[in-house]
């Protein structure tokens, strides 16, 4: 029996969708936590922190996460038409994910005020959420052109 028989193979567009969905859901979760931390604050401080988080999130999206997402999309498009479900993230990314979860838990239990953590959570969450749309755009492009590479 070959190992391929036990590999949970799925179509490539599903890998793109799962990846985008994970980025979206984590981004929403982080932004929701941040929102709950700043919502009870005085109005001026609330809007200042919200603006800082949103602006930072856009910068992180534009200069960082969108590029990471694009590299992951390019990697996924090089996989066979059906690939292992767990390939939606590169193997080394799983270690980064575990590290980021541990860092988030550590920060939430640190003496850093939640209002400051909210800005960091908005920045990371917003960057992830915005970058997730790169995955959906690639799926849309693939469905419209019938090709996995937009230049084809």
MIDOMAR-240989 format. One line per field, with one value per atom (N, C-alpha, C): residue number from 1; residue in one letter; atom name; z, y, x. Coordinates in Angstrom, 3 decimals, padded with zeros to 6 digits, always signed. Layout:
BEGIN
pos	[NUM | ...]
code	[a | ...]
site	[CA | ...]
up	[Z | ...]
north	[Y | ...]
east	[X | ...]
// end
This chain:
BEGIN
pos	[1 | 1 | 1 | 2 | 2 | 2 | 3 | 3 | 3 | 4 | 4 | 4 | 5 | 5 | 5 | 6 | 6 | 6 | 7 | 7 | 7 | 8 | 8 | 8 | 9 | 9 | 9 | 10 | 10 | 10 | 11 | 11 | 11 | 12 | 12 | 12 | 13 | 13 | 13 | 14 | 14 | 14 | 15 | 15 | 15 | 16 | 16 | 16 | 17 | 17 | 17 | 18 | 18 | 18 | 19 | 19 | 19 | 20 | 20 | 20 | 21 | 21 | 21 | 22 | 22 | 22 | 23 | 23 | 23 | 24 | 24 | 24 | 25 | 25 | 25 | 26 | 26 | 26 | 27 | 27 | 27 | 28 | 28 | 28 | 29 | 29 | 29 | 30 | 30 | 30 | 31 | 31 | 31 | 32 | 32 | 32 | 33 | 33 | 33 | 34 | 34 | 34 | 35 | 35 | 35 | 36 | 36 | 36 | 37 | 37 | 37 | 38 | 38 | 38 | 39 | 39 | 39 | 40 | 40 | 40 | 41 | 41 | 41 | 42 | 42 | 42 | 43 | 43 | 43 | 44 | 44 | 44 | 45 | 45 | 45 | 46 | 46 | 46 | 47 | 47 | 47 | 48 | 48 | 48 | 49 | 49 | 49 | 50 | 50 | 50 | 51 | 51 | 51 | 52 | 52 | 52 | 53 | 53 | 53 | 54 | 54 | 54 | 55 | 55 | 55 | 56 | 56 | 56 | 57 | 57 | 57 | 58 | 58 | 58 | 59 | 59 | 59 | 60 | 60 | 60 | 61 | 61 | 61 | 62 | 62 | 62 | 63 | 63 | 63 | 64 | 64 | 64 | 65 | 65 | 65 | 66 | 66 | 66 | 67 | 67 | 67 | 68 | 68 | 68 | 69 | 69 | 69 | 70 | 70 | 70 | 71 | 71 | 71 | 72 | 72 | 72 | 73 | 73 | 73 | 74 | 74 | 74 | 75 | 75 | 75 | 76 | 76 | 76 | 77 | 77 | 77 | 78 | 78 | 78 | 79 | 79 | 79 | 80 | 80 | 80 | 81 | 81 | 81 | 82 | 82 | 82 | 83 | 83 | 83 | 84 | 84 | 84 | 85 | 85 | 85 | 86 | 86 | 86 | 87 | 87 | 87 | 88 | 88 | 88 | 89 | 89 | 89 | 90 | 90 | 90 | 91 | 91 | 91 | 92 | 92 | 92 | 93 | 93 | 93 | 94 | 94 | 94 | 95 | 95 | 95 | 96 | 96 | 96 | 97 | 97 | 97 | 98 | 98 | 98 | 99 | 99 | 99 | 100 | 100 | 100 | 101 | 101 | 101 | 102 | 102 | 102 | 103 | 103 | 103 | 104 | 104 | 104 | 105 | 105 | 105 | 106 | 106 | 106 | 107 | 107 | 107 | 108 | 108 | 108 | 109 | 109 | 109 | 110 | 110 | 110 | 111 | 111 | 111 | 112 | 112 | 112 | 113 | 113 | 113 | 114 | 114 | 114 | 115 | 115 | 115 | 116 | 116 | 116 | 117 | 117 | 117 | 118 | 118 | 118 | 119 | 119 | 119 | 120 | 120 | 120 | 121 | 121 | 121 | 122 | 122 | 122 | 123 | 123 | 123 | 124 | 124 | 124 | 125 | 125 | 125 | 126 | 126 | 126 | 127 | 127 | 127 | 128 | 128 | 128 | 129 | 129 | 129 | 130 | 130 | 130 | 131 | 131 | 131 | 132 | 132 | 132 | 133 | 133 | 133 | 134 | 134 | 134 | 135 | 135 | 135 | 136 | 136 | 136 | 137 | 137 | 137 | 138 | 138 | 138 | 139 | 139 | 139 | 140 | 140 | 140 | 141 | 141 | 141 | 142 | 142 | 142 | 143 | 143 | 143 | 144 | 144 | 144 | 145 | 145 | 145 | 146 | 146 | 146 | 147 | 147 | 147 | 148 | 148 | 148 | 149 | 149 | 149 | 150 | 150 | 150 | 151 | 151 | 151 | 152 | 152 | 152]
code	[x | x | x | x | x | x | x | x | x | x | x | x | x | x | x | x | x | x | x | x | x | x | x | x | x | x | x | x | x | x | x | x | x | x | x | x | x | x | x | x | x | x | x | x | x | x | x | x | x | x | x | x | x | x | x | x | x | x | x | x | x | x | x | x | x | x | x | x | x | x | x | x | x | x | x | x | x | x | x | x | x | x | x | x | x | x | x | x | x | x | x | x | x | x | x | x | x | x | x | x | x | x | x | x | x | x | x | x | x | x | x | x | x | x | x | x | x | x | x | x | x | x | x | x | x | x | x | x | x | x | x | x | x | x | x | x | x | x | x | x | x | x | x | x | x | x | x | x | x | x | x | x | x | x | x | x | x | x | x | x | x | x | x | x | x | x | x | x | x | x | x | x | x | x | x | x | x | x | x | x | x | x | x | x | x | x | x | x | x | x | x | x | x | x | x | x | x | x | x | x | x | x | x | x | x | x | x | x | x | x | x | x | x | x | x | x | x | x | x | x | x | x | x | x | x | x | x | x | x | x | x | x | x | x | x | x | x | x | x | x | x | x | x | x | x | x | x | x | x | x | x | x | x | x | x | x | x | x | x | x | x | x | x | x | x | x | x | x | x | x | x | x | x | x | x | x | x | x | x | x | x | x | x | x | x | x | x | x | x | x | x | x | x | x | x | x | x | x | x | x | x | x | x | x | x | x | x | x | x | x | x | x | x | x | x | x | x | x | x | x | x | x | x | x | x | x | x | x | x | x | x | x | x | x | x | x | x | x | x | x | x | x | x | x | x | x | x | x | x | x | x | x | x | x | x | x | x | x | x | x | x | x | x | x | x | x | x | x | x | x | x | x | x | x | x | x | x | x | x | x | x | x | x | x | x | x | x | x | x | x | x | x | x | x | x | x | x | x | x | x | x | x | x | x | x | x | x | x | x | x | x | x | x | x | x | x | x | x | x | x | x | x | x | x | x | x | x | x | x | x | x | x | x | x | x | x | x | x | x | x | x | x | x | x | x | x | x | x | x | x | x | x | x | x | x | x]
site	[N | CA | C | N | CA | C | N | CA | C | N | CA | C | N | CA | C | N | CA | C | N | CA | C | N | CA | C | N | CA | C | N | CA | C | N | CA | C | N | CA | C | N | CA | C | N | CA | C | N | CA | C | N | CA | C | N | CA | C | N | CA | C | N | CA | C | N | CA | C | N | CA | C | N | CA | C | N | CA | C | N | CA | C | N | CA | C | N | CA | C | N | CA | C | N | CA | C | N | CA | C | N | CA | C | N | CA | C | N | CA | C | N | CA | C | N | CA | C | N | CA | C | N | CA | C | N | CA | C | N | CA | C | N | CA | C | N | CA | C | N | CA | C | N | CA | C | N | CA | C | N | CA | C | N | CA | C | N | CA | C | N | CA | C | N | CA | C | N | CA | C | N | CA | C | N | CA | C | N | CA | C | N | CA | C | N | CA | C | N | CA | C | N | CA | C | N | CA | C | N | CA | C | N | CA | C | N | CA | C | N | CA | C | N | CA | C | N | CA | C | N | CA | C | N | CA | C | N | CA | C | N | CA | C | N | CA | C | N | CA | C | N | CA | C | N | CA | C | N | CA | C | N | CA | C | N | CA | C | N | CA | C | N | CA | C | N | CA | C | N | CA | C | N | CA | C | N | CA | C | N | CA | C | N | CA | C | N | CA | C | N | CA | C | N | CA | C | N | CA | C | N | CA | C | N | CA | C | N | CA | C | N | CA | C | N | CA | C | N | CA | C | N | CA | C | N | CA | C | N | CA | C | N | CA | C | N | CA | C | N | CA | C | N | CA | C | N | CA | C | N | CA | C | N | CA | C | N | CA | C | N | CA | C | N | CA | C | N | CA | C | N | CA | C | N | CA | C | N | CA | C | N | CA | C | N | CA | C | N | CA | C | N | CA | C | N | CA | C | N | CA | C | N | CA | C | N | CA | C | N | CA | C | N | CA | C | N | CA | C | N | CA | C | N | CA | C | N | CA | C | N | CA | C | N | CA | C | N | CA | C | N | CA | C | N | CA | C | N | CA | C | N | CA | C | N | CA | C | N | CA | C | N | CA | C | N | CA | C | N | CA | C | N | CA | C | N | CA | C | N | CA | C | N | CA | C | N | CA | C | N | CA | C | N | CA | C | N | CA | C | N | CA | C | N | CA | C | N | CA | C | N | CA | C | N | CA | C | N | CA | C | N | CA | C | N | CA | C | N | CA | C]
up	[+000.000 | +000.000 | +000.000 | -000.815 | -000.889 | +000.109 | +000.477 | +001.400 | +000.769 | -000.551 | -001.257 | -001.003 | -000.771 | -000.503 | +000.769 | +001.724 | +002.996 | +003.076 | +001.993 | +001.961 | +001.693 | +002.567 | +002.334 | +001.222 | -000.015 | -001.171 | -001.502 | -001.776 | -002.147 | -003.349 | -004.088 | -005.239 | -004.801 | -005.640 | -005.358 | -004.970 | -005.666 | -005.254 | -003.812 | -003.349 | -001.968 | -001.000 | -001.363 | -000.533 | -000.434 | -001.559 | -001.556 | -000.680 | -000.791 | +000.002 | +001.492 | +001.865 | +003.282 | +003.828 | +003.060 | +003.487 | +003.697 | +002.712 | +002.840 | +004.010 | +004.186 | +005.297 | +006.647 | +006.765 | +008.024 | +008.304 | +007.283 | +007.458 | +007.851 | +007.193 | +007.506 | +008.948 | +009.326 | +010.656 | +011.774 | +011.605 | +012.627 | +012.699 | +011.550 | +011.534 | +012.235 | +011.954 | +012.604 | +014.102 | +014.511 | +015.934 | +016.665 | +016.082 | +016.722 | +016.787 | +015.710 | +015.701 | +016.688 | +016.807 | +017.778 | +019.202 | +019.513 | +020.853 | +021.105 | +020.131 | +020.269 | +020.474 | +019.693 | +019.807 | +021.221 | +021.750 | +023.099 | +024.159 | +023.910 | +024.872 | +024.814 | +023.651 | +023.563 | +023.614 | +023.377 | +023.314 | +024.573 | +025.760 | +026.966 | +027.246 | +026.470 | +026.753 | +026.379 | +026.907 | +026.607 | +025.094 | +024.539 | +023.097 | +022.356 | +022.832 | +022.129 | +022.087 | +023.214 | +023.273 | +022.397 | +022.430 | +021.615 | +020.135 | +019.635 | +018.216 | +017.881 | +018.808 | +018.573 | +018.432 | +019.339 | +019.286 | +018.070 | +017.754 | +016.588 | +015.309 | +015.204 | +014.026 | +013.925 | +015.047 | +015.040 | +014.606 | +015.125 | +014.769 | +013.314 | +012.807 | +011.402 | +010.451 | +010.751 | +009.902 | +009.914 | +011.103 | +011.206 | +010.493 | +010.589 | +009.905 | +008.404 | +007.869 | +006.431 | +006.030 | +006.832 | +006.524 | +006.561 | +007.576 | +007.681 | +006.497 | +006.109 | +004.920 | +003.689 | +003.451 | +002.221 | +002.118 | +003.210 | +003.160 | +003.644 | +004.224 | +004.790 | +004.446 | +005.050 | +004.941 | +003.526 | +002.731 | +001.362 | +000.562 | +000.840 | +000.149 | +000.610 | +001.913 | +002.438 | +001.843 | +001.800 | +001.215 | -000.249 | -000.983 | -002.405 | -002.592 | -001.751 | -001.841 | -001.567 | -000.590 | -000.280 | -001.439 | -002.042 | -003.204 | -004.345 | -004.624 | -005.690 | -005.400 | -004.135 | -003.739 | -003.950 | -003.553 | -003.708 | -005.178 | -006.024 | -007.448 | -008.146 | -007.502 | -008.061 | -007.648 | -006.709 | -006.258 | -007.339 | -007.245 | -008.199 | -008.098 | -009.083 | -009.116 | -007.849 | -007.288 | -005.989 | -005.075 | -003.938 | -003.005 | -001.591 | -000.709 | +000.680 | +001.303 | +001.992 | +002.635 | +003.522 | +004.233 | +005.179 | +004.500 | +003.178 | +002.426 | +002.259 | +002.826 | +002.676 | +003.355 | +004.233 | +004.799 | +004.624 | +004.400 | +004.322 | +005.696 | +005.708 | +006.979 | +007.992 | +007.532 | +008.498 | +009.066 | +008.349 | +008.839 | +010.063 | +010.166 | +011.341 | +012.617 | +012.538 | +013.698 | +014.036 | +013.018 | +013.222 | +013.860 | +013.421 | +013.981 | +015.468 | +015.822 | +017.234 | +018.041 | +017.496 | +018.173 | +018.372 | +017.336 | +017.425 | +018.452 | +018.509 | +019.517 | +020.913 | +021.119 | +022.427 | +022.772 | +021.783 | +022.015 | +022.398 | +021.731 | +022.053 | +023.462 | +023.864 | +025.229 | +026.234 | +025.954 | +026.846 | +026.962 | +025.845 | +025.877 | +026.661 | +026.462 | +027.181 | +028.688 | +029.103 | +030.542 | +031.079 | +030.264 | +030.678 | +031.328 | +031.969 | +032.585 | +031.581 | +030.295 | +029.277 | +029.249 | +029.303 | +029.291 | +028.038 | +028.229 | +027.116 | +026.018 | +026.385 | +025.361 | +024.398 | +024.893 | +024.007 | +023.217 | +023.876 | +023.174 | +022.057 | +022.282 | +021.285 | +019.972 | +020.057 | +018.844 | +018.105 | +018.845 | +018.227 | +017.608 | +018.318 | +017.801 | +016.558 | +016.555 | +015.362 | +014.186 | +014.449 | +013.373 | +012.751 | +013.582 | +013.073 | +012.464 | +013.185 | +012.697 | +011.402 | +011.329 | +010.117 | +008.942 | +009.180 | +008.115 | +007.599 | +008.513 | +008.109 | +007.319 | +007.840 | +007.182 | +005.770 | +005.638 | +004.312 | +003.358 | +003.856 | +003.006 | +002.569 | +003.349 | +002.992 | +001.658 | +001.296 | +000.040 | -001.179 | -001.016 | -002.129 | -002.535 | -001.531 | -001.823 | -002.600 | -002.134 | -002.787 | -004.205 | -004.377 | -005.709 | -006.651 | -006.163 | -007.010 | -007.381 | -006.438 | -006.743 | -007.801 | -007.649 | -008.614 | -009.995 | -010.031 | -011.299 | -011.947 | -011.147 | -011.667 | -012.259 | -011.589 | -012.071 | -013.350 | -013.486 | -014.672 | -015.886 | -015.651 | -016.779 | -017.047 | -016.060 | -016.216 | -016.064 | -015.628 | -015.477 | -014.047 | -013.578 | -012.227 | -012.167 | -013.309 | -013.373 | -014.110 | -013.462 | -014.087 | -015.400 | -015.643 | -016.872 | -018.052 | -017.796 | -018.879 | -019.813]
north	[-001.187 | +000.000 | +001.241 | +002.181 | +003.411 | +004.434 | +005.344 | +006.412 | +007.359 | +007.464 | +008.360 | +007.966 | +006.691 | +006.213 | +006.821 | +007.154 | +007.700 | +009.216 | +009.831 | +011.288 | +011.915 | +012.839 | +013.491 | +014.539 | +014.067 | +014.949 | +015.693 | +016.992 | +017.850 | +018.692 | +019.220 | +020.075 | +021.354 | +021.830 | +023.028 | +024.245 | +024.536 | +025.693 | +025.592 | +024.363 | +024.203 | +024.580 | +024.264 | +024.661 | +026.184 | +026.856 | +028.322 | +028.867 | +028.265 | +028.727 | +028.515 | +027.350 | +027.055 | +028.017 | +028.276 | +029.212 | +030.602 | +031.084 | +032.398 | +032.456 | +031.391 | +031.351 | +031.405 | +030.687 | +030.715 | +032.131 | +032.779 | +034.142 | +035.072 | +034.918 | +035.764 | +035.549 | +034.289 | +033.988 | +034.423 | +034.200 | +034.638 | +036.166 | +036.818 | +038.278 | +038.814 | +038.228 | +038.650 | +038.404 | +037.246 | +036.930 | +037.958 | +038.289 | +039.254 | +040.641 | +041.060 | +042.375 | +042.412 | +041.322 | +041.260 | +041.403 | +040.711 | +040.831 | +042.274 | +042.872 | +044.259 | +045.184 | +044.980 | +045.799 | +045.715 | +044.520 | +044.345 | +045.032 | +045.119 | +045.769 | +047.290 | +047.866 | +049.330 | +049.908 | +049.084 | +049.598 | +050.359 | +049.892 | +050.611 | +051.914 | +052.219 | +053.378 | +054.681 | +055.755 | +057.103 | +057.328 | +058.089 | +058.233 | +058.649 | +059.665 | +060.155 | +059.080 | +058.441 | +057.375 | +056.199 | +055.860 | +054.780 | +055.009 | +056.206 | +056.486 | +056.609 | +057.105 | +057.200 | +055.808 | +054.906 | +053.543 | +052.795 | +052.990 | +052.348 | +052.822 | +054.117 | +054.660 | +054.114 | +054.101 | +053.589 | +052.123 | +051.351 | +049.933 | +049.717 | +050.454 | +050.303 | +050.771 | +051.894 | +052.403 | +051.426 | +050.955 | +049.983 | +048.686 | +048.248 | +047.033 | +047.155 | +048.321 | +048.531 | +048.509 | +049.139 | +049.147 | +047.735 | +046.964 | +045.583 | +044.759 | +044.992 | +044.322 | +044.690 | +045.970 | +046.444 | +046.061 | +046.229 | +046.011 | +044.632 | +043.845 | +042.580 | +041.386 | +041.316 | +040.108 | +039.820 | +040.855 | +040.594 | +039.888 | +040.214 | +039.556 | +038.106 | +037.884 | +036.517 | +035.687 | +036.277 | +035.578 | +035.249 | +036.197 | +035.963 | +034.834 | +034.781 | +033.688 | +032.350 | +032.333 | +031.096 | +030.696 | +031.667 | +031.395 | +030.825 | +031.441 | +030.949 | +029.520 | +029.239 | +027.892 | +026.896 | +027.285 | +026.386 | +026.101 | +027.088 | +026.912 | +026.022 | +025.765 | +024.853 | +023.402 | +023.199 | +021.841 | +021.100 | +019.776 | +019.011 | +019.441 | +019.057 | +019.434 | +018.996 | +017.885 | +017.425 | +017.267 | +017.926 | +017.895 | +017.657 | +017.320 | +017.053 | +018.269 | +018.026 | +019.095 | +019.969 | +019.382 | +020.129 | +020.989 | +020.915 | +021.739 | +023.167 | +023.506 | +024.880 | +025.866 | +025.393 | +026.186 | +025.386 | +026.081 | +025.406 | +024.810 | +023.738 | +023.057 | +023.978 | +024.830 | +025.726 | +026.745 | +027.030 | +027.973 | +027.439 | +026.131 | +025.562 | +025.902 | +025.942 | +026.315 | +027.795 | +028.631 | +030.061 | +030.269 | +029.519 | +029.626 | +029.277 | +028.195 | +027.800 | +028.890 | +029.449 | +030.530 | +031.742 | +032.121 | +033.292 | +033.076 | +031.868 | +031.565 | +031.708 | +031.147 | +031.246 | +032.703 | +033.479 | +034.891 | +035.637 | +035.344 | +035.987 | +035.675 | +034.428 | +034.034 | +034.754 | +034.809 | +035.494 | +036.975 | +037.629 | +039.056 | +039.313 | +038.452 | +038.647 | +038.478 | +037.707 | +037.502 | +038.395 | +039.308 | +040.230 | +041.470 | +042.302 | +043.524 | +044.656 | +044.425 | +045.447 | +045.754 | +047.035 | +047.390 | +046.864 | +046.389 | +045.839 | +046.874 | +048.135 | +049.169 | +049.225 | +049.003 | +048.972 | +047.664 | +046.583 | +045.300 | +045.334 | +046.076 | +046.171 | +046.719 | +047.697 | +048.270 | +047.196 | +046.441 | +045.370 | +044.324 | +043.963 | +042.969 | +043.488 | +044.768 | +045.356 | +045.340 | +045.659 | +045.704 | +044.318 | +043.323 | +041.964 | +041.420 | +041.567 | +041.060 | +041.728 | +043.034 | +043.746 | +043.350 | +043.214 | +042.792 | +041.402 | +040.488 | +039.129 | +039.137 | +039.860 | +039.888 | +040.464 | +041.591 | +042.200 | +041.292 | +040.648 | +039.767 | +038.529 | +038.113 | +036.921 | +037.099 | +038.342 | +038.577 | +038.276 | +038.185 | +037.762 | +036.322 | +035.469 | +034.083 | +034.024 | +034.783 | +034.770 | +035.331 | +036.343 | +036.920 | +035.890 | +035.117 | +034.087 | +033.012 | +032.610 | +031.623 | +032.183 | +033.424 | +034.074 | +034.123 | +034.526 | +034.602 | +033.223 | +032.199 | +030.835 | +030.395 | +030.756 | +030.336 | +031.080 | +032.313 | +033.111 | +032.732 | +032.441 | +032.177 | +030.696 | +029.855 | +028.433 | +028.110 | +029.095 | +028.918 | +029.254 | +028.627 | +028.870 | +029.999 | +030.432 | +031.538 | +032.702 | +033.854 | +034.965 | +035.410 | +035.156 | +035.580 | +034.656 | +033.483 | +032.524 | +032.978]
east	[+000.831 | +000.000 | +000.869 | +000.504 | +001.288 | +000.759 | +001.643 | +001.271 | +000.262 | +000.276 | -000.648 | -002.098 | -002.328 | -003.686 | -004.251 | -003.396 | -003.837 | -003.723 | -003.274 | -003.135 | -004.500 | -004.935 | -006.227 | -006.108 | -006.142 | -005.940 | -007.229 | -007.065 | -008.189 | -007.779 | -008.758 | -008.423 | -007.709 | -006.840 | -006.040 | -006.889 | -008.009 | -008.809 | -009.316 | -009.562 | -009.990 | -008.860 | -007.629 | -006.492 | -006.405 | -006.610 | -006.592 | -007.717 | -008.895 | -010.025 | -009.787 | -009.291 | -009.031 | -007.984 | -006.950 | -005.916 | -006.506 | -007.250 | -007.876 | -008.834 | -009.613 | -010.560 | -009.853 | -008.752 | -007.991 | -007.472 | -006.911 | -006.411 | -007.560 | -008.720 | -009.881 | -010.344 | -010.530 | -011.067 | -010.130 | -008.845 | -007.889 | -007.871 | -007.911 | -007.955 | -009.185 | -010.341 | -011.583 | -011.512 | -010.994 | -010.890 | -010.023 | -008.875 | -007.976 | -008.611 | -009.256 | -009.914 | -011.075 | -011.796 | -012.896 | -012.371 | -011.296 | -010.709 | -010.290 | -009.635 | -009.186 | -010.380 | -011.435 | -012.642 | -013.220 | -013.309 | -013.864 | -013.005 | -011.711 | -010.819 | -010.926 | -011.191 | -011.221 | -012.629 | -013.661 | -015.023 | -015.443 | -015.092 | -015.538 | -014.767 | -013.755 | -012.919 | -013.617 | -013.100 | -013.590 | -013.506 | -014.444 | -014.631 | -013.370 | -012.682 | -011.487 | -010.405 | -010.164 | -009.166 | -009.591 | -010.862 | -011.397 | -011.075 | -011.413 | -011.178 | -009.698 | -008.903 | -007.459 | -006.846 | -007.214 | -006.683 | -007.218 | -008.489 | -009.080 | -008.390 | -008.167 | -007.482 | -006.057 | -005.331 | -003.954 | -003.923 | -004.858 | -004.906 | -005.257 | -006.241 | -006.649 | -005.543 | -004.935 | -003.852 | -002.673 | -002.321 | -001.232 | -001.563 | -002.820 | -003.250 | -003.118 | -003.482 | -003.349 | -001.873 | -001.013 | +000.425 | +001.006 | +000.613 | +001.096 | +000.587 | -000.662 | -001.197 | -000.364 | -000.191 | +000.424 | +001.903 | +002.631 | +004.076 | +004.529 | +003.630 | +004.072 | +003.210 | +002.025 | +001.218 | +000.741 | +000.467 | +000.007 | +001.105 | +002.330 | +003.448 | +003.604 | +003.417 | +003.476 | +002.341 | +001.147 | -000.001 | +000.273 | +000.834 | +001.106 | +002.117 | +003.129 | +004.106 | +003.433 | +002.515 | +001.810 | +000.897 | +000.230 | -000.627 | +000.206 | +001.340 | +002.222 | +002.682 | +002.998 | +003.417 | +002.282 | +001.071 | -000.072 | -000.369 | -000.176 | -000.460 | +000.561 | +001.676 | +002.675 | +002.434 | +001.520 | +001.212 | +000.436 | +000.390 | -000.432 | -001.909 | -002.704 | -004.122 | -004.857 | -004.457 | -004.977 | -003.773 | -003.834 | -002.706 | -003.221 | -002.316 | -002.660 | -003.350 | -004.447 | -005.212 | -004.345 | -003.404 | -002.572 | -001.513 | -001.427 | -000.478 | -000.970 | -002.146 | -002.633 | -001.689 | -000.850 | +000.240 | +001.526 | +002.620 | +003.919 | +004.235 | +004.993 | +005.275 | +005.936 | +006.849 | +007.507 | +006.526 | +005.457 | +004.453 | +003.728 | +003.595 | +002.937 | +003.711 | +005.024 | +005.833 | +005.644 | +005.544 | +005.310 | +003.939 | +002.941 | +001.591 | +001.603 | +002.268 | +002.351 | +003.054 | +004.126 | +004.842 | +003.936 | +003.184 | +002.307 | +001.190 | +000.645 | -000.376 | +000.218 | +001.401 | +002.062 | +002.372 | +002.798 | +003.079 | +001.807 | +000.708 | -000.562 | -001.017 | -000.886 | -001.260 | -000.375 | +000.920 | +001.868 | +001.518 | +001.238 | +000.896 | -000.390 | -001.402 | -002.668 | -002.504 | -001.511 | -001.284 | -000.169 | +000.314 | +001.372 | +000.735 | +001.565 | +001.024 | +000.760 | +000.986 | +000.743 | -000.755 | -001.118 | -002.549 | -003.256 | -004.470 | -005.253 | -005.471 | -005.539 | -005.747 | -004.568 | -003.355 | -002.189 | -002.126 | -002.484 | -002.523 | -003.566 | -004.644 | -005.695 | -005.136 | -004.268 | -003.683 | -002.879 | -002.084 | -001.288 | -002.215 | -003.271 | -004.211 | -004.929 | -005.320 | -005.940 | -004.968 | -003.721 | -002.724 | -002.539 | -002.307 | -002.099 | -003.393 | -004.490 | -005.770 | -006.205 | -006.073 | -006.437 | -005.571 | -004.272 | -003.362 | -003.698 | -004.013 | -004.386 | -005.693 | -006.685 | -007.995 | -007.895 | -007.228 | -007.097 | -006.324 | -005.278 | -004.467 | -005.228 | -006.216 | -006.988 | -007.705 | -007.990 | -008.695 | -007.832 | -006.534 | -005.671 | -006.003 | -006.284 | -006.650 | -007.965 | -008.947 | -010.262 | -010.168 | -009.340 | -009.151 | -008.531 | -007.566 | -006.945 | -007.970 | -008.803 | -009.838 | -010.787 | -011.180 | -012.066 | -011.411 | -010.149 | -009.419 | -009.329 | -009.067 | -008.985 | -010.325 | -011.417 | -012.736 | -013.122 | -012.678 | -013.018 | -012.175 | -010.903 | -009.997 | -009.794 | -010.123 | -009.853 | -008.373 | -007.587 | -006.142 | -005.749 | -004.686 | -004.215 | -003.221 | -002.743 | -001.800 | -002.464 | -002.596 | -003.311 | -002.713 | -001.438 | -000.791 | -001.042 | -001.653 | -001.894 | -002.995]
// end
